[in-house]
Amino acid sequence: MKENSSFLAKRIKGCGYALKGAWMLLKNEASIQVQATIAVLVTIAGWYFNISNTEWMFQVGAIGLVMSVEGINTAAEEIANFVHPDFNNKIGYIKDVAAGAVFFAAIAAITIGCIIYIPKFL
Ligand SMILES: Nc1ncnc2c1ncn2[C@@H]1O[C@H](COP(=O)(O)OP(=O)(O)OP(=O)(O)O)[C@@H](O)[C@H]1O
């Protein structure tokens, strides 16, 4: 029983750290702030255009995907700056590929947005 409660306590503590990390991303990172603003705007658009459950699932998935990958990109940048603050081609490559991952997610999200909203204006 004691082992169970310590397992649960550790998981709850882990959620606390994750929540703290999400708040730090929102508070400190301009790119996450822009994406969070877009997320709020498309959520309002979703209500306004009364999009279907399937459309909501794709929209929420796209928001989660972009913001998650952006958070991981930020973590990669922070590690790169910490381990090697000076200019280095390998660090440049690491930062570029991490940014490339965000690009893939953003293209998918834009495509989903176009598929959902363009027909609403036709
Ligand atoms: N230490 C470095 N060595 C080599 N190239 C770097 C280095 N730091 C940055 N670069 C290059 O500059 C680009 C931008 O890096 P930077 O860390 O400024 O990312 P950013 O996306 O502008 O950061 P932020 O999200 O904080 O605005 C990188 O993708 C990389 O090509």
The ligand as a MOL file (V3000), in Angstrom:
LIG
                    3D

  0  0  0     0  0            999 V3000
M  V30 BEGIN CTAB
M  V30 COUNTS 31 33 0 0 0
M  V30 BEGIN ATOM
M  V30 1 N 25.8120 28.0830 -31.8300 0
M  V30 2 C 25.4520 28.0340 -33.1160 0
M  V30 3 N 26.3030 27.5070 -34.0270 0
M  V30 4 C 25.9350 27.4390 -35.3270 0
M  V30 5 N 24.7740 27.8990 -35.8290 0
M  V30 6 C 23.8800 28.4100 -34.9630 0
M  V30 7 C 24.1830 28.5320 -33.5720 0
M  V30 8 N 23.1430 29.1070 -32.9670 0
M  V30 9 C 22.2350 29.3200 -33.9120 0
M  V30 10 N 22.6500 28.9150 -35.1210 0
M  V30 11 C 21.9190 28.9800 -36.3960 0
M  V30 12 O 20.9390 30.0120 -36.2700 0
M  V30 13 C 19.6250 29.4450 -36.3680 0
M  V30 14 C 18.7250 30.1100 -35.3530 0
M  V30 15 O 19.1740 29.7540 -34.0560 0
M  V30 16 P 18.5040 30.2760 -32.7440 0
M  V30 17 O 19.0580 29.5720 -31.5790 0
M  V30 18 O 18.6100 31.7430 -32.7100 0
M  V30 19 O 17.0630 29.7880 -33.0190 0
M  V30 20 P 15.7620 30.6430 -33.0710 0
M  V30 21 O 14.7390 29.7700 -33.7220 0
M  V30 22 O 16.0040 32.0030 -33.6460 0
M  V30 23 O 15.5650 30.7440 -31.5020 0
M  V30 24 P 14.3570 31.3060 -30.7200 0
M  V30 25 O 13.2930 30.2550 -30.8570 0
M  V30 26 O 14.9530 31.4350 -29.3540 0
M  V30 27 O 14.0140 32.6400 -31.3800 0
M  V30 28 C 19.8180 27.9440 -36.1110 0
M  V30 29 O 18.7880 27.1850 -36.7080 0
M  V30 30 C 21.1680 27.6940 -36.7110 0
M  V30 31 O 21.0820 27.5650 -38.1270 0
M  V30 END ATOM
M  V30 BEGIN BOND
M  V30 1 1 1 2
M  V30 2 1 2 3
M  V30 3 2 2 7
M  V30 4 2 3 4
M  V30 5 1 4 5
M  V30 6 2 5 6
M  V30 7 1 6 7
M  V30 8 1 6 10
M  V30 9 1 7 8
M  V30 10 2 8 9
M  V30 11 1 9 10
M  V30 12 1 10 11
M  V30 13 1 11 12
M  V30 14 1 11 30
M  V30 15 1 12 13
M  V30 16 1 13 14
M  V30 17 1 13 28
M  V30 18 1 14 15
M  V30 19 1 15 16
M  V30 20 2 16 17
M  V30 21 1 16 18
M  V30 22 1 16 19
M  V30 23 1 19 20
M  V30 24 2 20 21
M  V30 25 1 20 22
M  V30 26 1 20 23
M  V30 27 1 23 24
M  V30 28 2 24 25
M  V30 29 1 24 26
M  V30 30 1 24 27
M  V30 31 1 28 29
M  V30 32 1 28 30
M  V30 33 1 30 31
M  V30 END BOND
M  V30 END CTAB
M  END
